[in-house]
């Protein structure tokens, strides 16, 4: 695994089928730095996986919200047309004289259908 020479040690490691060789390791600091680098790379990889999963979930949620808003808009438009007809009929009836309102109501409804 390691060979001692006059200045430091040569370190070889076989991790997940990959052979790693580091020459002339003079202190424990160098090993700690390499270990920290490996831990950071693993941390970034895990963070990326989490971010990617969050992005996919957000996209699905956004699509669901857009579909719901489209449905609400469609219902509102359909109901809005009916409300406009009723308001026009009411204005027409209110514009007629009080004694003629029963007959005017039928006429106004026919006009705005």
HUZIMO-V459456 format. One record per pair of residues at least 12 apart in sequence whose ideal C-beta (glycine too) atoms are under 6 Angstrom apart, sorted by sequence separation. I is the first residue (numbers start at 1). GAP is how many residues later the second one is. If there is no record, write none. Layout:
BEGIN
((I | GAP) (I | GAP))
END
This chain:
BEGIN
((93 | 12) (10 | 13) (11 | 14) (93 | 15) (8 | 16) (9 | 16) (92 | 16) (7 | 17) (8 | 17) (8 | 18) (89 | 19) (89 | 20) (89 | 23) (88 | 24) (85 | 27))
END
